[in-house]
């Protein structure tokens, strides 16, 4: 098993935590999307799936059976399939393919071709990404680097969060899609000490970290002692939206 394969299977280890801790998406983002036949890749526990069901008929393909079970309960109108999208047999073409904070886990060698094959001509691919950017309780994110440098040897020294303006607008180059449109939304979320620890335990690199318990103990102590048990995190949610202009033959 490759590191990528190992990391992308960690999210289902605690599906309930993932559902309660992971941030959702700005509602206005979904106003830019149209159905009626929607394919969602990597729905997790259904944070994006539920608003997508307002567009029409949703099929969601999730790798983890445990995450899929939560998604079915959260978005009962959707059809949730347990499968690996990289090898999933594609059904009739869709009008919209969506991947929310999951596209980077797909095979980069085939993901654009498979998304194009899943779409009708003129259908759209929506790639939603979530970025942690400078803002919120800014000094906390400076101070917390000492915790990471102590317990995670891969942490670069003096790492700092980038402003949203420095996050590049990225989208895989592909002959199957036209020029993408980018739409960006900045927003903030407040966390108690335990809510923030919960969030960290939904990130694959934290889940597999050998000293994660020591790291989390330090982070908890920092929030409690210097920040009165509450911090605010700033997010950038980016929507990249592109129309299928051509496509490979369907398998």
Number of C-alpha atoms within 10 A of each C-alpha: 6 6 7 11 11 11 16 18 12 18 21 19 14 13 22 13 16 22 20 15 18 19 14 14 20 16 10 9 16 15 11 11 18 16 19 16 19 27 29 26 27 28 26 29 28 28 19 24 31 19 16 26 20 14 17 15 17 25 22 27 22 25 20 23 16 18 24 26 18 19 26 19 12 16 20 14 17 23 18 24 19 17 18 15 21 15 10 12 11 15 11 10 19 24 19 27 26 27 24 25 19 19 18 13 14 19 14 12 8 11 17 23 19 21 27 29 23 25 26 18 18 16 22 27 26 23 22 22 19 19 16 17 22 20 19 17 16 16 12 17 18 14 16 17 19 18 17 21 16 13 19 18 10 8 14 11 11 10 14 14 14 13 14 19 10 9 13 7 14 11 15 10 11 14 15 18 24 16 15 20 13 16 14 16 15 16 14 16 11 14 18 17 19 16 17 22 17 18 18 19 22 22 16 15 15 18 17 13 13 12 13 18 14 14 22 21 12 18 23 18 14 18 21 16 9 11 15 11 16 16 21 17 19 19 21 22 21 25 24 19 23 20 21 24 16 18 20 14 9 14 8
